[in-house]
């Protein structure tokens, strides 16, 4: 966490090259590559890989290679950070587009990708996402001081690459280990062992599910965010999968095998369908209430930021370099100007002035609202675990209900709904990754204004190619077919069609909202629990394990210090404890950063293999026990790295006693 007297890696009074031609050129290239790779991966597997960390690693490697051969001068850490920020903008924009626009193909509203409309939606949605993050940066980065696990991890990767020294070893060992593990376990890689384990049990009339994604990266996310946040996410998973799911199944009946189901129909399949048709909507309802409550809680900070934009007392001369944003008046002027092209697109599609006007207003309000929520959630659990599809579902649901109330119907109404959701999804997706990069910038001492300019360039570069990328993919594989199923777009299509045809699970959304109100009364963080309900339970487990490991390491460090400094003044003891915890935590974060970077980087490589239609899988149904052993090894290894300085000074028996405060 950042303290009030925090001094970044590059102090505010020091100026180094940042927004340079070589950084921008590399950033444009990485933005396009990451956008294309993630477009295919998202349409194929329903997920994308956050570019924050892999882009940092790639940018470091490229700049070092170019410097080695004398092509460019050695890049500064801020130039590298700026290039990877642009890459993140491209990747996240691709996620926003491919999770929504293909829904129009799934619904049969488009027979082919409309490049013009897609480009406009991507460009305006992405730029709005950047503009809103400018307004929210101080609130979400400075005032709330959220953990931003991937932003912290990227900072450690860049600092270690800059400084060298022993920290490099922790990062590189973690990176190489996670890359090898991901390649061996991925169904699109060697598929030697499974990426996750899961099982079900029947007790009386109930069916119960348990499982875990054996991901070192997710475990590392939990280590970075800490036990408190990880516990609330896990609580949401327990609530959704161990309490609500069995209760719904026993009272409303367990789902039947859906048409087109691929694979064996067993209790795992039953739970998968139950989650996608019921539990996920409970999470959406909870997130909507949680989002409103979060915005309400941040109202003073947001109001202050907006008021400063229109006649506030701050001037650029009074703001230090590391807090210098783009001009706020210009920012909000551009936000309102961007409504014009969106209104034109909605009018073009609906041919109804009222529907176009309402859609434009809904888009603007929802984009700001969900951009704030996406940035907040990314700060809690990271961009890779940010449930953007949940944000998009909520937008599509609200937009569809409003348009139906205004008399919209048929193809025009559904098309307008999807396009509103698409634009909001682009803005929200941008917010998640960009906030991670702005957190990295804060820790490194980057100039926010330079990063914000770079984000615009990255968005523009990706927006100009994403439409043609979808055209190529649809031509080659047919989006919506078994070759390219586009699962997230199918979800948005189902929500839109459900509202217009009257078969949406409103009871589940309402239940989620009721649960959220209960959490408010109990003063339990809503968004963390809602994320746990919405996400597959297998993701919550490794995050909780990582948080528990971080707590255990801190407990050992605390008790170890107390036993050896009991004779000192209490203030001195507290200082020694903080120093020991910081050291153990720092080593663990370095290794965790490597694990996150390795898995994310291999995810991009695997996406390239899938695009090239290179199949390397050894087993079609690999065993689970090797991955369980490997995951346990990573947990032990991360604990060892964290406590290595203590292990060198103490015996294992002493550390065991320290854990239990003997």
N, C-alpha and C positions, 0 to 999 in steps of 0.2 A: 504494500500500500504506500501511497505517496504522502509524505508529511508536508506541513505548511512551509517548512524551511528547506524543502527539497531542491537540490541542485542537479540538473540533468547532466548527462555524460558530456555534452558540449554546452558549457555555460552560456547564459543569455548574452553576455557581453562579448562572446567570441563569435566571429563570423567565418564560416568555411564554405567552399563551393557546395551548392545544393541543387538548385534548379538550373542544370547545365544541359547543353545539347546532347552529350553522350548519355546522360541519365535519361533524358526524354526519349531518345531514339531506342535505347534498350527497353524502356518501359512500354513504348508503343508495340514493339515486337512481342514482348512477353504478354501484353494485354490481349493481343490477337490470338497467340498460341493458346493461352489459358482459356480464352473464351471458346475456341473451337474444340479443344479437348474436353472441356466440361460440358459443352452442349451435347456432344455424343454420349458421354458417360451418364449425364442426367436423363437423357431420353432412353438410354438402354437399361440403366439400373435404378433410376429414380433418386439418385443422389449425386452431389457434386463434391469436389475436393476444394477446401478453402486454399486460396493461393498465397495467403499471407506468408507462411513459412517456406513452402517450396520455392516461391519466387525469391525470397531472401537468399536461399542457398544457391539458386541458379544465378542470380545477379552477382553474388560474391564470386562464383566460379568464372563467369563470363568476364567480369572486369579484371580478375587476376590473370586470366589467359590473355586478354588483349594487352594488358600491361607487360606481361612477360615477353611478348613478341614486339613490344614497342609501338603498338598501334595507337594506344591512347595512354595518357598519363594515369598514374595510380588514382583510383576513385576514392573519394572520402566516404566515410560511413553514412553521411547524410545523402550523398548521391545514390548510394546503393539502396538506402531506405526509400528514396523517392521513386526509383525504378520499380521496386517491388510493390509500392503503393499503387502504381498505375496498373500493374499486373492484377492486383486484387480487384480493382475496379472492373477490368474486363471479365474476370471469372465470375464475379457476383452478378454482373449485368446478364451474362449468359444464363445463369440460374433463374433470374427473374423472367427471362423470355421463354425458356424451354419448359418451365413449370406451368405456363399459362397459354401462350399463343397456340401450341398444338392442340389445345382443347377444342379449338374451332374446327380442326380436322376431325377429331374424335366425334364431335357432334354432327359432323356433316355440313357445317355452315360454310366451310371453305373446301374447295376441291384441291387447292394447292396453296402454298404459302404466298401471301400478298406481301411482297418485299417492301413496297412503299409504306403501307400501314405498319408493318413490323418495325421498320427502321425508325419511323416517327415515334412509335410507342417506346422503343428501346432508348432512343436518344432523349426524349423528353422525360421519361421515367427515370433514367439514369441521372440526368442533370438535376432533376428535382431532388433525388436522393442525396446528391452531393450538396445542393443548396440547403437542404434541411439539416444536414450534419454540420454545416457551418454554424447555423443558429443554435444547434444543440451541443456543440463540442464542449463548451465550458461546463454545461450542466452535467453531461454524462461522463466526461473525462476528468474534470477538475473538481467540481462540487461533490458528486457522488463517489468518486474514486472507487469504481468497481474493479474487480480483479483482472478482467480481460486476459484470460490465460494464453491465448495465441499471440496477443500483442506483447505480453511479457516474454513469452518464449522466443518470439522473433527478435526482440531486443537482445536477449542473451546470445542468440546465434550471431547477430551482427557484431556485438561487442567482442565476443570471443574471436570471431574472424578478424577483427581489427587488431586486437591485442596479442593474440597468440597465447602462449603460456600453458599451464596445466589445465585450464578450463577447456581448451580446445579438445583435449583428450576425452573429457566427459561428453561433450557435444558430439564429437565424431563417432565415438563408440556407440552412443545411443542412436545416432543417425544410421550407421551401417547395420546395426543389429535389427532395428525396426524395418529397414528396407528389406533385409533378407527374410524376416518373419512375414511381412506383408506379402512378398512375392511368393513365398512357399505356401501361405494359407489362402490366398485369394482364389476364388473360383475362376477368375480370369487370368490367373498366373499359373503356378505349378499345381495348385490344389492338392498338396501333399497331406495337409490336415485341415480341419474345419476352422473357419473364422469365429464361429460361435457354437455354443452347446445349449441345448434346450430339451426340456422333457415335460410331460404332463402326468398327472395322477388323478384317479377318480376316487372320491370319498363320498359315500352315500350317493346323493343325486348331483353332487357338485363335481366340477372338473377344475383342476388347478394347474397353473402353468409356472414354470421357472426356467431361467436360462441366463446366459451371460455372453456378451460379445467379448471375446478374449483379445481385446485390443490394447497393446501397450500405450498407444496414443491417448485413448479415452481414460485409462488409468492415470496417465500423466496430467490430463486436464483436471481430474479430481485432485491430484497432488497440488497443483498450482492454485486452484480455487479454494482449497481447504475443506475441512470436515463440515463446517456449518452449512454452506451452500450445497455440498454434495449430499448431505443428510436430507435436506428438504427435497431435492430432486428424487432421491431414493424413496422418500416418503410418498411422493406422488406416484412413483412406480408401484409401490405396494398397494396404495389406495386404488389405483386403476386396475391393476392386473390380479391382485389377490383378494380384493373385496368387491369392487364394483362388477368386474367381469363375471365371476361365478354367480353373484346375486342376480345379474341381468339374465344370464343363461338359465338359471333355475326358475326364474319368475316369468320370463318372456319366451323361453325356449331357445335351445341352441341352434345356431344357423345351419341351414342345409347347404349342400355343396353347390356353389354358384356355377352358372353356365360358363364354359370355357376354362374351368379350373385345370391347372397343369400340375401333375404330380399326385402323390398318394393323398387320399382324403382321410386324415386321422385327427386326433384331438389338437395337434399343433396347427393343422389347417383350420380347424374350427375356431381356435383362439385368434388366428391371423385374420379371419373374416370378421369375427366379433370385434376385434380392435379397429379394423378399418371402417366398419359400418356403425359402430356404437361408441366405443371408448374414446376414439380420436375426437369425436364431436363433443364429448364431455370436456376434454382438454381444451378444445376451441372455446367453448362457453366460459370456462374458467379463465382462459387467457384474455378474453374480451373484457370481463369484469376486472381482472388484474391489471390490464392495460389502462383502463379508465381510471382505476384507483392510483396507479403509478403516475399517470399524468397529473391527476389531482394533487398527489403528494409533491410533485415537482413544479406545481403551478407558480409558486413565487419566483423560483429560479428562471423558469421559462418566460414569465412575464417581464422579469428584469432584463433578460437578454433581448427580448423583442422591443421593449421600451428604449433600450440603448440604441437599437437600430434606427429608431425614429426620434431623434432629438435628445439622446442621452448625453451625459457629460464626458464620457470617455472619448478621447481622440487617439489617433494612431501614434502621435508623439508621446502620449502618456503610457503606452502599453509596451512592455518589454518584448524583445524579438520573439521569444518562445511562446508568447500569448497573442501574437499578431495575426488576426484572421483577415479574410477578404472583407471589403467594405460591406457593412451590414445593410445599409440603405440600398446599395446595388444588389445585394443578395435577395432582398425581399421584392425589389422591383422586378428582377428576373423571374422570381417565383410566380408572380401574378401575370407576367407577360407570357409565360409558358402555357397558361390556360388557353390562350388563343388558338394555337395549333391543335391542342387536344379537343377543344370545342369543335373545330372544323372537322376533325376525324369522326367524332361522335355524330355530328350532323350528317356527314357523308354516309355513315353506316345506317343510322336510324331514320333519316329523312324526317325527323320530328324535332322542331325547335325546342319544345319543353323538355323532352327526354335528353336532348343534347346538352341543354343548359344545366339540368339537374345532375346529369352524369359528370359534367365538368366540376361542379361544386363538390359533389360527393368525392370525386377523385382527389381534389385538392385537400379537403379536410382529412380524408382517410389516409392519404399519402403522408401528411405530417404526423398524424396520430400513430400510424404503424411504423413509420421511420423511427420515431422515438422509442416505440416498444421493441423493435428489432435491435436497435442500438443498445437498449437496456439489457435485453436477453443475451446478446452477444457478449456484453460485459460480464454477465454472470457465468455462462457456460461455454463461451467461445462460438465462433462462426460456424464451425463444422456441425455443432449440435443445435444451431439456431433453427427452430421450427418455422421456417419461412412459409412452408405450405400451410401451416395453421393460420398464420397471418393472412395469407391469400384466401383461404377458405372463409374466414370471417369477413373479409372485404367482399368476396363474391356473394356471400349470403346476404349481407346488408344491402349491397347494390341491387341484387335481384329482387329482394323484398320491396325496396323503394320503387324500382321501375315497374314492378307488377302493380303496386298501389297507384301509380300514375297512369296505368292503362297499357303499359308496354306488354307485348305478347309476341309469340312466335320467334322467327329467326332474328328479327331486328332486336328484340329485347334480349335474347340470349347472347347475341354478338356484342351488344353494348355492355352487358354484364361482364363478359370475359375480358373485353378490352379495358374496362375500369380496373378489374382485378390484375390484369397484366401490368398496367402502368404502376399501380400501387406495389405490386410484387417486385418490380424492377427497383423502385425507390427503396423499399424495405431491405431488399437483398444488398443493395449498395451500402446501406447504412451499417449492416452487420460487419462486413469486411472492412469498410473504411474506418469505422470506429476503432477496430483493432489496430489499424495502421496509424491512426491519430494517437492512440495510446503509446505505440512504439515511438512515434515522433516526440511525444511528451517526455518519455524516459530518455531518449537520445539527445533531446535539445534541438529538434528540427523546428523550422518556421512553419506554423500551421498554414499560412497563406500560400507558401510554395507547394505544400502537399495538396492543398485544395485545387490549385491551378493544375497540378499534375493529374488529379482525379478527373477533372473535366476532360483533359486530353485522352486519358485512358478510356473513359466512357465513350467519347466520340469515335475513337479508333475501333472499339469493339462493336459499337452500334452500326457502323458502316459495313461490317462484314457478317454480323450475326444472322441477318435475313437471308443472305446468300448461302450461309452455312446450312441453315434449315432447308433451303431449296435443294441443296446437294444431298443432304441426308434423306430427305423425303423421296427424292428421285431414286436414290440407291437402295433404300431399305423400306420405304413407306412407313411414315410415322403413324403409330397406332397399331401396327401389325406385330406379330410375335417376334419379328426381327428387331423391332424398335418400339417397344410397347408404350413408352412415355407414361409411366404410372402416375406421376404427380399431375400431369395434365389431365389424365383420366379422372382423377379425384375432383379437380375443378369442374370438369365437364359434368360429372355426376351431381355435384352440388347445384350447379346452374340449372341443369335439367330437372333436378328434384324440386327446386323452388317453383319453376314454371309449370311443372306437372303435378305438384302438390304431394310429393312423397319424401320430403326431407325429414330427418330424425330430430324434429324440434324439441322433443322431450329430452333427448340427450344433451342438447345445447343448454336447455333450461336447467337440467340437473347440474351441469358444470357451473353455471352461474350461481346456483344456490350454494354449491360447495365453496365457491370463491367468497361469497358473503360470509359464510361460516368461518373461513380462514381469516377474514378481516376482523371479525369479532374476537377470534382467538389470538389475534396479532401474530399470525404466522405468515411469512413471506409468500404471497399468492403466486407470483410468477414462477418461482422455483418449483413449487408443488405442481402447478399447471403444466410446466414443461415435462415433469416426471410422468404425469398422466398421459400427455400427448405422445411422448416418444416411446418407441418400443422398449419394453422392460429390460431387454438385453443391453441397452446403452446405459441405463441407470446404474447397473451393478458395478462395472469397472470404474465408473466415476466415483461411486461411494467407496470402493476399495482404495482408490488413490487418495481420497480425502482422509480415510481412516489411517492410511500409512503416514500421511503428513502429520496427523495428530500424534501418532505413536512416536515418530521421530522427535517431534517437539517435546513430548513428555519425557523421553529418555534424556534429551539435552537439558531440560529444566531440572530434573531430579539429580542428574550427574553434577550439574553446577552447584545446586544447593548443598549437596553432601560435601563439596570441597571448598565452599565459601561461607559456611554457616557462621564463622567467627567474624565476618565483616558486617558493616552497617547494612541494614535492609535496602537502602538506596543503591549501595554498591552491589549487593547481591542481585537486585533486579537488573542493573546494568550488565552484569556478567551473564545473566540468563538471556537477556536480549541479544547480546553479542554471540553467544553460543548457538542460539536458535537461528540467528541470521546466517551464520556460517554453514550450519547443517542444511538449512533451507536453500541457501545459494547453490551448494553442490547438487542438491536434488533437483533444483529448477534447471540447472545446466543440463543434467542428464535427461530430465523430462523434455526439455526443449529439443534435444537430439531425437528422442523417441517420436515426438509429434512431427518433427521435420521429416524424419525418415519415412514414416507411414504415409504422410501427405505427398511427399515427393514420389514414392512408389505408386501411389494412387494415380498420379498424372502419367507415369510411365505405362501403367497398366491400361489407362484410357487410350494411350497411343497404340498399344498392342491390339486392343479391341477394334479401334478404327482401322487398323491395317489388316484385320481379320486373321491375326496370328494366334492360333490356339496352342497352348502349351500344357494344358491340364493333364496330369498323370492319372488321377483317380476321379471318377464321377461321383463317388460317395465316400469321401475320405473319412478316416477315423478322427475322433474328438480327443482321445486321451493325450496324444502328443502335444496338441495346442494347450491343453490344461497344464501339462508339465512346463511348457515353455512360458506360459503366462505367469505361473508361480515363480519361475526363475526370474522373470523381469521384475516382479514385485520384490523378491529378495534382493536382487541386484540394485534396484533403486534405493531400497533401505540401506544397503551396504554403502553405496556411494554417498548417501546423505550423512551417514554416521562414521565415515571413514576416518575423519580427524579424531573422533573419540575412540574408535577401535584401536588406533595406533597408540593411544595413551592409556587404554584400559583393556581388561580381559572381557571376553564374552560374558562370563559369569557376572562381572560387575555391571555390565550394561543391562543384563537381564534383571538384576536387582534394582537398577535405576528405573526400569520400566514400571516395576511394581512398588517403587518407593520404599525399598527395604533398607 
